[in-house]
Amino acid sequence: MFRILVAEDDGELQQLFCRVLTRSGFTAFGVADGAAALELMAHEHIDLIVSDIMMPRMDGYALVRQLRAEGNAVPVLMITARDGFQ
């Protein structure tokens, strides 16, 4: 089964994403920030990450930088309410 990690600090939005993914046949994990995503990934295999950009502790950019620095090439789909990029 395809395992998707949703990193989103808005609890309602995180639950919505996870519920839709689960109903679509995926295994979904929800976390509130990038640091929690890394912690979960230390003991769970993840096939795809759906990540918000703006999150507390560790934002989506820092999460991807850390993953790539560790040699982890898991695909990441970035989502945001921002109207521009850094």
Secondary structure, 3 states (H helix, E strand, C coil): CCEEEEECCCHHHHHHHHHHHHHCCCEEEEECCHHHHHHHHCCCCCCEEEEECCCCCCCHHHHHHHHHHCCCCCCEEEECCCCCCC
